[in-house]
Amino acid sequence: MPMFECAKCGSGDNTATSDFWEYFRTGAPPLCSACDPETGKWHEEFPRVQASELQKQEAAADPSAIWYKFEKGAYYRVRADGKGRERVYGS
């Protein structure tokens, strides 16, 4: 499943273990399950790790793994190895 970086704490989270798609749909900065005010706790599906470290691990295992980045009001889809970048929402 695609991963993303929490806009508040920088943790890497999975789009399926958070409210990522609601944030994406509204164009709001994405929050991990721990920072999301509705959830308020880490899901424990995998260890809570900074997105930069998790992305390095994924790039070694599967360079084409998908990550979503939120920058300056827009969402981008990028590969774990940093190659390829596509704006998918926002300006």
N, CA, C and O atoms as CSV, one atom per row, in Angstrom:
chain,resi,resn,atom,element,x,y,z
A,1,MET,N,N,0.837,-1.183,0.000
A,1,MET,CA,C,0.000,0.000,0.000
A,1,MET,C,C,0.877,1.240,0.000
A,1,MET,O,O,1.978,1.219,0.549
A,2,PRO,N,N,0.404,2.313,-0.606
A,2,PRO,CA,C,1.183,3.553,-0.628
A,2,PRO,C,C,1.392,4.128,0.770
A,2,PRO,O,O,0.574,3.932,1.669
A,3,MET,N,N,2.482,4.825,0.926
A,3,MET,CA,C,2.855,5.445,2.188
A,3,MET,C,C,2.844,6.960,2.021
A,3,MET,O,O,2.803,7.485,0.908
A,4,PHE,N,N,2.882,7.650,3.167
A,4,PHE,CA,C,2.968,9.107,3.138
A,4,PHE,C,C,3.673,9.592,4.399
A,4,PHE,O,O,3.833,8.844,5.364
A,5,GLU,N,N,4.093,10.856,4.376
A,5,GLU,CA,C,4.732,11.477,5.522
A,5,GLU,C,C,3.720,12.352,6.251
A,5,GLU,O,O,3.050,13.180,5.633
A,6,CYS,N,N,3.610,12.172,7.550
A,6,CYS,CA,C,2.708,12.977,8.353
A,6,CYS,C,C,3.172,14.435,8.334
A,6,CYS,O,O,4.348,14.718,8.559
A,7,ALA,N,N,2.249,15.354,8.065
A,7,ALA,CA,C,2.572,16.774,7.983
A,7,ALA,C,C,2.889,17.380,9.352
A,7,ALA,O,O,3.457,18.469,9.428
A,8,LYS,N,N,2.529,16.688,10.425
A,8,LYS,CA,C,2.754,17.224,11.770
A,8,LYS,C,C,4.033,16.690,12.411
A,8,LYS,O,O,4.863,17.467,12.885
A,9,CYS,N,N,4.195,15.356,12.426
A,9,CYS,CA,C,5.331,14.768,13.159
A,9,CYS,C,C,6.415,14.170,12.265
A,9,CYS,O,O,7.516,13.883,12.736
A,10,GLY,N,N,6.112,13.980,10.977
A,10,GLY,CA,C,7.113,13.434,10.052
A,10,GLY,C,C,7.175,11.921,9.999
A,10,GLY,O,O,8.018,11.368,9.293
A,11,SER,N,N,6.302,11.236,10.727
A,11,SER,CA,C,6.281,9.772,10.677
A,11,SER,C,C,5.779,9.292,9.323
A,11,SER,O,O,4.998,9.973,8.658
A,12,GLY,N,N,6.234,8.121,8.928
A,12,GLY,CA,C,5.718,7.482,7.728
A,12,GLY,C,C,4.526,6.625,8.096
A,12,GLY,O,O,4.600,5.831,9.034
A,13,ASP,N,N,3.432,6.772,7.372
A,13,ASP,CA,C,2.245,5.969,7.657
A,13,ASP,C,C,1.688,5.428,6.351
A,13,ASP,O,O,2.030,5.897,5.266
A,14,ASN,N,N,0.840,4.450,6.479
A,14,ASN,CA,C,0.228,3.801,5.325
A,14,ASN,C,C,-1.118,4.456,5.046
A,14,ASN,O,O,-1.842,4.818,5.974
A,15,THR,N,N,-1.450,4.607,3.775
A,15,THR,CA,C,-2.723,5.234,3.423
A,15,THR,C,C,-3.916,4.420,3.921
A,15,THR,O,O,-5.012,4.963,4.064
A,16,ALA,N,N,-3.724,3.138,4.184
A,16,ALA,CA,C,-4.818,2.273,4.633
A,16,ALA,C,C,-4.966,2.225,6.151
A,16,ALA,O,O,-5.972,1.716,6.646
A,17,THR,N,N,-4.002,2.737,6.899
A,17,THR,CA,C,-4.075,2.678,8.362
A,17,THR,C,C,-4.334,4.057,8.967
A,17,THR,O,O,-4.101,4.277,10.156
A,18,SER,N,N,-4.811,4.972,8.147
A,18,SER,CA,C,-5.050,6.352,8.584
A,18,SER,C,C,-6.225,6.920,7.790
A,18,SER,O,O,-6.853,6.226,6.990
A,19,ASP,N,N,-6.500,8.185,8.033
A,19,ASP,CA,C,-7.536,8.884,7.265
A,19,ASP,C,C,-6.930,9.624,6.076
A,19,ASP,O,O,-7.452,10.659,5.660
A,20,PHE,N,N,-5.842,9.107,5.532
A,20,PHE,CA,C,-5.141,9.776,4.431
A,20,PHE,C,C,-6.077,10.190,3.309
A,20,PHE,O,O,-6.008,11.327,2.843
A,21,TRP,N,N,-6.943,9.300,2.869
A,21,TRP,CA,C,-7.766,9.604,1.692
A,21,TRP,C,C,-8.771,10.717,1.965
A,21,TRP,O,O,-9.175,11.414,1.034
A,22,GLU,N,N,-9.180,10.900,3.201
A,22,GLU,CA,C,-10.032,12.036,3.545
A,22,GLU,C,C,-9.235,13.339,3.440
A,22,GLU,O,O,-9.730,14.336,2.915
A,23,TYR,N,N,-7.999,13.324,3.943
A,23,TYR,CA,C,-7.134,14.503,3.811
A,23,TYR,C,C,-6.867,14.791,2.326
A,23,TYR,O,O,-6.926,15.939,1.887
A,24,PHE,N,N,-6.579,13.755,1.581
A,24,PHE,CA,C,-6.316,13.899,0.149
A,24,PHE,C,C,-7.529,14.501,-0.557
A,24,PHE,O,O,-7.393,15.428,-1.356
A,25,ARG,N,N,-8.711,13.971,-0.260
A,25,ARG,CA,C,-9.933,14.427,-0.920
A,25,ARG,C,C,-10.196,15.912,-0.666
A,25,ARG,O,O,-10.678,16.618,-1.551
A,26,THR,N,N,-9.882,16.381,0.535
A,26,THR,CA,C,-10.141,17.776,0.878
A,26,THR,C,C,-8.955,18.694,0.609
A,26,THR,O,O,-9.079,19.915,0.700
A,27,GLY,N,N,-7.795,18.105,0.275
A,27,GLY,CA,C,-6.607,18.912,0.014
A,27,GLY,C,C,-5.894,19.381,1.267
A,27,GLY,O,O,-5.036,20.261,1.206
A,28,ALA,N,N,-6.248,18.795,2.410
A,28,ALA,CA,C,-5.619,19.162,3.684
A,28,ALA,C,C,-4.303,18.402,3.864
A,28,ALA,O,O,-4.133,17.322,3.298
A,29,PRO,N,N,-3.370,18.954,4.646
A,29,PRO,CA,C,-2.128,18.232,4.934
A,29,PRO,C,C,-2.436,16.911,5.642
A,29,PRO,O,O,-3.257,16.889,6.559
A,30,PRO,N,N,-1.796,15.808,5.237
A,30,PRO,CA,C,-2.102,14.495,5.823
A,30,PRO,C,C,-1.485,14.297,7.196
A,30,PRO,O,O,-0.355,14.715,7.453
A,31,LEU,N,N,-2.244,13.653,8.075
A,31,LEU,CA,C,-1.765,13.333,9.417
A,31,LEU,C,C,-1.761,11.829,9.624
A,31,LEU,O,O,-2.648,11.123,9.143
A,32,CYS,N,N,-0.752,11.341,10.349
A,32,CYS,CA,C,-0.699,9.920,10.689
A,32,CYS,C,C,-1.784,9.624,11.714
A,32,CYS,O,O,-2.433,10.537,12.224
A,33,SER,N,N,-1.975,8.363,12.007
A,33,SER,CA,C,-3.025,7.986,12.962
A,33,SER,C,C,-2.770,8.586,14.348
A,33,SER,O,O,-3.724,8.916,15.053
A,34,ALA,N,N,-1.512,8.732,14.750
A,34,ALA,CA,C,-1.200,9.286,16.072
A,34,ALA,C,C,-1.514,10.774,16.164
A,34,ALA,O,O,-1.914,11.252,17.226
A,35,CYS,N,N,-1.341,11.512,15.074
A,35,CYS,CA,C,-1.571,12.961,15.082
A,35,CYS,C,C,-2.995,13.344,14.694
A,35,CYS,O,O,-3.420,14.476,14.922
A,36,ASP,N,N,-3.720,12.416,14.117
A,36,ASP,CA,C,-5.096,12.674,13.718
A,36,ASP,C,C,-5.943,12.873,14.976
A,36,ASP,O,O,-5.986,11.989,15.831
A,37,PRO,N,N,-6.626,14.033,15.104
A,37,PRO,CA,C,-7.406,14.268,16.326
A,37,PRO,C,C,-8.541,13.267,16.551
A,37,PRO,O,O,-8.960,13.062,17.690
A,38,GLU,N,N,-9.037,12.653,15.502
A,38,GLU,CA,C,-10.105,11.659,15.670
A,38,GLU,C,C,-9.583,10.319,16.178
A,38,GLU,O,O,-10.271,9.625,16.927
A,39,THR,N,N,-8.362,9.955,15.771
A,39,THR,CA,C,-7.778,8.672,16.173
A,39,THR,C,C,-6.952,8.836,17.437
A,39,THR,O,O,-7.209,8.187,18.450
A,40,GLY,N,N,-5.959,9.710,17.366
A,40,GLY,CA,C,-5.167,10.059,18.538
A,40,GLY,C,C,-4.191,9.033,19.051
A,40,GLY,O,O,-3.613,9.223,20.121
A,41,LYS,N,N,-3.982,7.930,18.310
A,41,LYS,CA,C,-2.991,6.942,18.759
A,41,LYS,C,C,-2.444,6.203,17.537
A,41,LYS,O,O,-3.102,6.094,16.503
A,42,TRP,N,N,-1.230,5.706,17.691
A,42,TRP,CA,C,-0.591,4.947,16.619
A,42,TRP,C,C,-1.293,3.602,16.480
A,42,TRP,O,O,-1.687,3.012,17.486
A,43,HIS,N,N,-1.453,3.121,15.293
A,43,HIS,CA,C,-2.222,1.898,15.016
A,43,HIS,C,C,-1.496,0.607,15.353
A,43,HIS,O,O,-2.146,-0.433,15.467
A,44,GLU,N,N,-0.189,0.625,15.516
A,44,GLU,CA,C,0.619,-0.550,15.872
A,44,GLU,C,C,0.668,-1.629,14.793
A,44,GLU,O,O,1.063,-2.759,15.080
A,45,GLU,N,N,0.281,-1.311,13.569
A,45,GLU,CA,C,0.410,-2.270,12.461
A,45,GLU,C,C,1.880,-2.452,12.089
A,45,GLU,O,O,2.271,-3.511,11.600
A,46,PHE,N,N,2.683,-1.435,12.315
A,46,PHE,CA,C,4.129,-1.463,12.129
A,46,PHE,C,C,4.705,-0.375,13.029
A,46,PHE,O,O,3.971,0.509,13.470
A,47,PRO,N,N,6.015,-0.423,13.309
A,47,PRO,CA,C,6.609,0.567,14.215
A,47,PRO,C,C,6.517,1.992,13.653
A,47,PRO,O,O,6.569,2.205,12.442
A,48,ARG,N,N,6.382,2.943,14.550
A,48,ARG,CA,C,6.342,4.354,14.159
A,48,ARG,C,C,7.772,4.819,13.903
A,48,ARG,O,O,8.599,4.840,14.814
A,49,VAL,N,N,8.054,5.188,12.665
A,49,VAL,CA,C,9.398,5.567,12.220
A,49,VAL,C,C,9.284,6.831,11.369
A,49,VAL,O,O,8.284,7.036,10.681
A,50,GLN,N,N,10.299,7.665,11.418
A,50,GLN,CA,C,10.318,8.858,10.567
A,50,GLN,C,C,10.237,8.447,9.101
A,50,GLN,O,O,10.855,7.468,8.683
A,51,ALA,N,N,9.468,9.207,8.329
A,51,ALA,CA,C,9.225,8.875,6.929
A,51,ALA,C,C,10.517,8.772,6.134
A,51,ALA,O,O,10.640,7.903,5.270
A,52,SER,N,N,11.476,9.638,6.408
A,52,SER,CA,C,12.733,9.607,5.652
A,52,SER,C,C,13.443,8.266,5.823
A,52,SER,O,O,13.987,7.733,4.856
A,53,GLU,N,N,13.446,7.714,7.033
A,53,GLU,CA,C,14.079,6.411,7.277
A,53,GLU,C,C,13.264,5.284,6.643
A,53,GLU,O,O,13.826,4.381,6.023
A,54,LEU,N,N,11.968,5.337,6.796
A,54,LEU,CA,C,11.101,4.311,6.224
A,54,LEU,C,C,11.194,4.298,4.698
A,54,LEU,O,O,11.174,3.233,4.081
A,55,GLN,N,N,11.293,5.467,4.102
A,55,GLN,CA,C,11.402,5.547,2.643
A,55,GLN,C,C,12.727,4.943,2.165
A,55,GLN,O,O,12.764,4.291,1.121
A,56,LYS,N,N,13.802,5.151,2.907
A,56,LYS,CA,C,15.096,4.538,2.562
A,56,LYS,C,C,14.985,3.009,2.600
A,56,LYS,O,O,15.477,2.321,1.706
A,57,GLN,N,N,14.333,2.490,3.644
A,57,GLN,CA,C,14.157,1.044,3.766
A,57,GLN,C,C,13.335,0.503,2.603
A,57,GLN,O,O,13.675,-0.529,2.024
A,58,GLU,N,N,12.255,1.197,2.262
A,58,GLU,CA,C,11.410,0.760,1.151
A,58,GLU,C,C,12.150,0.832,-0.175
A,58,GLU,O,O,11.999,-0.053,-1.018
A,59,ALA,N,N,12.945,1.871,-0.368
A,59,ALA,CA,C,13.685,2.026,-1.621
A,59,ALA,C,C,14.657,0.863,-1.830
A,59,ALA,O,O,14.883,0.429,-2.960
A,60,ALA,N,N,15.228,0.364,-0.733
A,60,ALA,CA,C,16.142,-0.773,-0.834
A,60,ALA,C,C,15.375,-2.055,-1.172
A,60,ALA,O,O,15.871,-2.893,-1.925
A,61,ALA,N,N,14.176,-2.208,-0.621
A,61,ALA,CA,C,13.390,-3.421,-0.844
A,61,ALA,C,C,12.597,-3.380,-2.149
A,61,ALA,O,O,12.499,-4.384,-2.855
A,62,ASP,N,N,12.035,-2.214,-2.463
A,62,ASP,CA,C,11.191,-2.062,-3.654
A,62,ASP,C,C,11.275,-0.611,-4.129
A,62,ASP,O,O,10.478,0.222,-3.697
A,63,PRO,N,N,12.224,-0.299,-5.008
A,63,PRO,CA,C,12.426,1.075,-5.457
A,63,PRO,C,C,11.184,1.725,-6.067
A,63,PRO,O,O,11.064,2.950,-6.054
A,64,SER,N,N,10.271,0.932,-6.594
A,64,SER,CA,C,9.092,1.507,-7.242
A,64,SER,C,C,7.898,1.671,-6.296
A,64,SER,O,O,6.816,2.059,-6.737
A,65,ALA,N,N,8.080,1.380,-5.000
A,65,ALA,CA,C,6.998,1.563,-4.023
A,65,ALA,C,C,6.526,3.016,-4.060
A,65,ALA,O,O,7.338,3.927,-4.216
A,66,ILE,N,N,5.239,3.231,-3.919
A,66,ILE,CA,C,4.648,4.565,-4.043
A,66,ILE,C,C,4.573,5.287,-2.696
A,66,ILE,O,O,4.179,4.712,-1.682
A,67,TRP,N,N,4.956,6.538,-2.718
A,67,TRP,CA,C,4.824,7.451,-1.582
A,67,TRP,C,C,4.051,8.665,-2.047
A,67,TRP,O,O,4.169,9.079,-3.200
A,68,TYR,N,N,3.258,9.237,-1.153
A,68,TYR,CA,C,2.583,10.502,-1.424
A,68,TYR,C,C,3.271,11.590,-0.605
A,68,TYR,O,O,3.520,11.430,0.590
A,69,LYS,N,N,3.570,12.691,-1.273
A,69,LYS,CA,C,4.200,13.845,-0.623
A,69,LYS,C,C,3.238,15.019,-0.703
A,69,LYS,O,O,2.579,15.216,-1.724
A,70,PHE,N,N,3.154,15.793,0.362
A,70,PHE,CA,C,2.328,16.997,0.385
A,70,PHE,C,C,3.270,18.174,0.510
A,70,PHE,O,O,3.996,18.290,1.497
A,71,GLU,N,N,3.264,19.042,-0.479
A,71,GLU,CA,C,4.143,20.212,-0.472
A,71,GLU,C,C,3.405,21.414,-1.027
A,71,GLU,O,O,2.815,21.349,-2.106
A,72,LYS,N,N,3.440,22.503,-0.291
A,72,LYS,CA,C,2.874,23.780,-0.742
A,72,LYS,C,C,1.454,23.635,-1.282
A,72,LYS,O,O,1.139,24.171,-2.345
A,73,GLY,N,N,0.608,22.927,-0.572
A,73,GLY,CA,C,-0.791,22.797,-0.936
A,73,GLY,C,C,-1.106,21.809,-2.035
A,73,GLY,O,O,-2.227,21.791,-2.544
A,74,ALA,N,N,-0.137,20.982,-2.415
A,74,ALA,CA,C,-0.365,19.999,-3.480
A,74,ALA,C,C,0.146,18.624,-3.060
A,74,ALA,O,O,1.103,18.505,-2.294
A,75,TYR,N,N,-0.511,17.596,-3.576
A,75,TYR,CA,C,-0.079,16.216,-3.362
A,75,TYR,C,C,0.685,15.730,-4.594
A,75,TYR,O,O,0.295,15.998,-5.730
A,76,TYR,N,N,1.787,15.005,-4.341
A,76,TYR,CA,C,2.593,14.413,-5.407
A,76,TYR,C,C,2.744,12.929,-5.142
A,76,TYR,O,O,2.845,12.502,-3.992
A,77,ARG,N,N,2.758,12.148,-6.203
A,77,ARG,CA,C,3.031,10.715,-6.103
A,77,ARG,C,C,4.470,10.528,-6.559
A,77,ARG,O,O,4.834,10.950,-7.656
A,78,VAL,N,N,5.297,9.894,-5.719
A,78,VAL,CA,C,6.700,9.655,-6.037
A,78,VAL,C,C,7.055,8.204,-5.729
A,78,VAL,O,O,6.385,7.534,-4.943
A,79,ARG,N,N,8.116,7.742,-6.361
A,79,ARG,CA,C,8.624,6.400,-6.057
A,79,ARG,C,C,9.503,6.467,-4.814
A,79,ARG,O,O,10.055,7.523,-4.504
A,80,ALA,N,N,9.639,5.361,-4.106
A,80,ALA,CA,C,10.460,5.308,-2.895
A,80,ALA,C,C,11.910,5.701,-3.175
A,80,ALA,O,O,12.580,6.271,-2.313
A,81,ASP,N,N,12.391,5.395,-4.378
A,81,ASP,CA,C,13.773,5.738,-4.711
A,81,ASP,C,C,13.924,7.191,-5.158
A,81,ASP,O,O,15.019,7.612,-5.532
A,82,GLY,N,N,12.832,7.963,-5.121
A,82,GLY,CA,C,12.893,9.376,-5.469
A,82,GLY,C,C,12.757,9.674,-6.943
A,82,GLY,O,O,12.684,10.839,-7.334
A,83,LYS,N,N,12.720,8.649,-7.766
A,83,LYS,CA,C,12.606,8.854,-9.209
A,83,LYS,C,C,11.131,8.971,-9.582
A,83,LYS,O,O,10.283,8.258,-9.043
A,84,GLY,N,N,10.847,9.852,-10.482
A,84,GLY,CA,C,9.475,10.024,-10.923
A,84,GLY,C,C,8.672,10.823,-9.911
A,84,GLY,O,O,8.659,10.504,-8.722
A,85,ARG,N,N,8.018,11.842,-10.382
A,85,ARG,CA,C,7.213,12.714,-9.514
A,85,ARG,C,C,6.034,13.205,-10.339
A,85,ARG,O,O,6.209,13.740,-11.434
A,86,GLU,N,N,4.835,13.019,-9.805
A,86,GLU,CA,C,3.640,13.393,-10.526
A,86,GLU,C,C,2.679,14.110,-9.582
A,86,GLU,O,O,2.314,13.569,-8.538
A,87,ARG,N,N,2.270,15.324,-9.942
A,87,ARG,CA,C,1.292,16.033,-9.117
A,87,ARG,C,C,-0.053,15.371,-9.332
A,87,ARG,O,O,-0.476,15.161,-10.469
A,88,VAL,N,N,-0.728,15.040,-8.234
A,88,VAL,CA,C,-2.008,14.343,-8.338
A,88,VAL,C,C,-3.160,15.120,-7.718
A,88,VAL,O,O,-4.318,14.733,-7.876
A,89,TYR,N,N,-2.862,16.222,-7.007
A,89,TYR,CA,C,-3.931,17.034,-6.433
A,89,TYR,C,C,-3.371,18.385,-6.041
A,89,TYR,O,O,-2.263,18.463,-5.509
A,90,GLY,N,N,-4.111,19.444,-6.292
A,90,GLY,CA,C,-3.760,20.772,-5.839
A,90,GLY,C,C,-2.949,21.558,-6.844
A,90,GLY,O,O,-2.670,21.108,-7.956
A,91,SER,N,N,-2.582,22.748,-6.409
A,91,SER,CA,C,-1.855,23.649,-7.325
A,91,SER,C,C,-0.372,23.686,-7.028
A,91,SER,O,O,0.376,24.393,-7.704
